[in-house]
């Protein structure tokens, strides 16, 4: 996440608006997920957080960023 955020801050022009927007949305989604998990201690909140999907999205985005920065 730090790699992508740093690239967005320093080389956003090389990444393009679509990838930058995708990353910003992913960050917003992760922040919202953390808010849900931190305000609810019920097991059902953890089950519905979909953290695996969020992690997979982050790794896919990191791969796209690395490819564009070659």
LINBELMO-V660484 format. One line per field, one symbol per residue. phi: phi as a letter, one per 20 degrees, with the letter a starting at -180 (. if undefined). psi: psi as a letter, one per 40 degrees, with the letter a starting at -180 (. if undefined). burial: # if it has 16 or more other C-alpha atoms within 10 Angstrom, else .. Layout:
phi: ???
psi: ???
burial: ???
//
This chain:
phi: .fgffffffdcgffenfffffffffffffffffffffedcdfgffffefmfffffffffffgfffgffeg
psi: ddddddddddfddddidddddddddddddddddddddeeheidddddedfdddddddddddddddddde.
burial: ...##.##...#..#...##..#..##..#..#...#...........#....#...#..##..#.....
//
